[in-house]
Amino acid sequence: MFVGITNTPRDYAWGSRSAIAELLDRKPSGGPEAEYWLGTHPGSPSVLTGPSATDAGVHLAGSPLSGLTTLPFLLKVLAAASPLSLQAHPTTAQAVAGFARENAEGIPLDAPNRNYKDAAHKPELIYALSAEFAALCGFRPVAETRTLLSALGPDRLVADLVARLADDAALRPVFEWLITRSPGVEDLIARVVELAALRAEPEFAMVGDLAAAYPGDPGIVIALLLNRVVLRPGQALYLPAGNIHAYLSGLGIELMAASDNVLRGGLTPKHVDVAELLRVLDFRPSPVPLLSPAHPTAGVEEFRPDVPDFELVVVRPETTSARFTPPGESILLCTEGSIDVRGALSETHLNRGESVYVTADEGELAFTGSGTIFVATTNPSGA
């Protein structure tokens, strides 16, 4: 069964006022539109647009479709006009323990100091749509950071930071020193912002942007410890548990496990639990976590992470039909063109901006037409 679904964009302050509307061929709301959710997440569940008039407005999770209750993944269109917070997500074991601990402590689920809203991990994948999608992701090797900081020129406060960064093992204590706003950190932040304004490197231009959005935040300096990457259209990042990251700007397709567990690490007015963040973070330097696709058949790209919760498939049929068999329930979103989709039991037609939920019994899907469809589904090979 193919069932049309839709939603209303989330109006977080960092969102673009036009990017999601332009992508989905809709009228902009006039305010920020940060994320467009497709799935059963209770924070903003999709609603049905068919197959009959009586279904319109019914939440996908509340419909009688194959006994569906929740999907393990959440598909989003994400449009960042300004930087998001630095954050990391727990492993499943950390989430189970943290959720139980905070329940035992009697912390309400909606409390601002609550870290764990559920007992699940929250890995995520971002696929770039805009000409540039800028992000921070993971710690870079300290030797590279020392070289970068040296470009700021001779300065006592910067030299002290470089001295603290003796080797990769210093990342944890330096991070803790910064995030706790220890003595000397506020002066260092102000000096780094001042010196960065004199430089043209993209990392230092980023400092100015972060300082404008979050003045005095230690995340401004922490950002210089991290890999900065600019994705081009069609490139994807996979962000596993423990990876500290932040999206800086751009339009993309995000696919993630349907969890709310976020440990923030700066660039935010929200609660930062330093002790829990330090337990979750992976301080090992790592390269930019690009995720390369497989190309199983013509017109099909599969982005498969190492978790069973989700995979992202990009389908672009050309002269012949493209084919893909979701391993279970799936969601399809058309971002350009006009495409027919045929399954074992029924068929549908998707134009730009339209999306459908697909039951597992449709089996292999055949796509014909011209355009692009994103398929979100589970990933048994990632177990």
Summary of the structure (lengths in Angstrom):
residues: 383
radius of gyration: 21.9
end to end distance: 26.7
largest distance: 70.3
contacts: 1309
relative contact order: 0.18
helix: 27%
strand: 29%
